[in-house]
Amino acid sequence: MTEEYQTPKDRAYTDLLINSAPKEAAAFLNLKYTAERKDGVIPVKYRELMSVAVALTTQCSYCIESHIKNAVQAGATREEIAETVFIAAALRAGGAVGNGLMAMRLFEDESEANR
C-alpha cells in the first residue's frame, strides 16, 4: 500500500499519461492554453489570479502551484494572492448556502409528501 498520495514525484508520470490518451491530452492542453494565453483581452496577471481562485475551489494542488508561480511572474503581489484566497473561500461558502436553500426546499417537499 502506498504511504503517500499526490506528491510532486507524480510529475514523472506526465509523459506516460499524455501518451496513453493523446487526443484527450491535446484537448486538455488546449484548455490549459486558454487559461494561460498572453494575448487575451484580460491581462495575464488577472487571468492568473482567476486561475488561482478556481484552483483553490477545485482543490487542485498542482494547479495552485502552477498558477501561483505564473501569478508571481505576472506581477501579482502577496496581498493580491491573499485577497484571492478569501474571495475564493467566500464564493465557495456561498455555493454551500445556495445549495443549502435547495436542500431546504427538497426537505420541505419530501416532508410534505410523507405526511
N, C-alpha and C positions, 0 to 999 in steps of 0.2 A: 504494500500500500504506500502511496506517495505521502511524504511528510510535509509537503508544501504545495500550495496552489497558486497559480498566477504569479509567476516570478519573471523578472527580466530575462532570465535564461531561456524562457519560452521563445524569445525572438529568433533563436536558432532554427525554429521550425517555419519561419516565414516563407522561404522558397518552397518548402515541401507543401505547405498549404496552398500557395498560389498555383504551383504546378499541378496539384491534384484537382483543381477546379478552375482552369484558366479563364474560361468565359465569365464565370461568376466573379472571379477575382478582378478581371478587367472592368466589369461593371461597377464593382465596389470602388476600385481605384479611381474611376471617373467621378464617382460621387465625392470621394475624398478631394479630388482636384476642385470640384465645385465649391467646397468649403474653403479651400486654401488658395484659390487663384488670386493673383495680384492685380488683375486687370478689370475687376468688377467696379461697380458704382460705389459700393460700400468699401471704405478704406480697410486695408489689411488689419490694422490694429483692432477695429471694431468687429471684423469678421472673426478674428481670433478670440476676442472677449466673448462673442456669442458662442463660439465653439467650446470655450471653456465652460460656459454656463450649461450648455447641453451635455457636455461630458460629465459634469458634476451630477446632473439629474439622472443621466443614464448609468452613472457609476462605473464608467469605463476607465480603469486605471491607466491603460496605455494612451487613451485619448486625452486624459487630463495631462499626463506628462508631455505628450507631443504638443498640445495646444498651449500649455503654459510656456514651453520653450519658444514656440512661434510667437506668442503674445509678447514675451520679453524682447525678442528680436525685432518685433514691430514697434517697440517703444512703450508698451504697457507698463504702468507703474505698480508698485506693491499695493497702493491704495485702490487702484482700478481693479486689481485681482480680488482684493478683499471685498469691495462692493459687489463684484460679480458673484462671488461666493454667496453673499447674503441675498442678492436678487434671485439667484437660482433657488436658494433654500425657501424663500418666500413663495415663489411660484410653485415649487414642488408641494409645499404645505397647502397652498391654495387649491391645488389639484385634489388633495385629500378632502378638503372641505367641500369642494364641488361634487366629488363622488359621494361624500357623506350626505349631501342633500338628496341625491338619487337613492342612497341606501335608506334614508328615512321614508321616502315615497314608496319604495319597494316594501319596506316593513309595514307601512300603513295599508298598502294594497293587500299584502299577504294576510295581515291580521284581520282585515275586513272580510276577506274571502273565507276565513276559517271561523267565522262567528256563527 
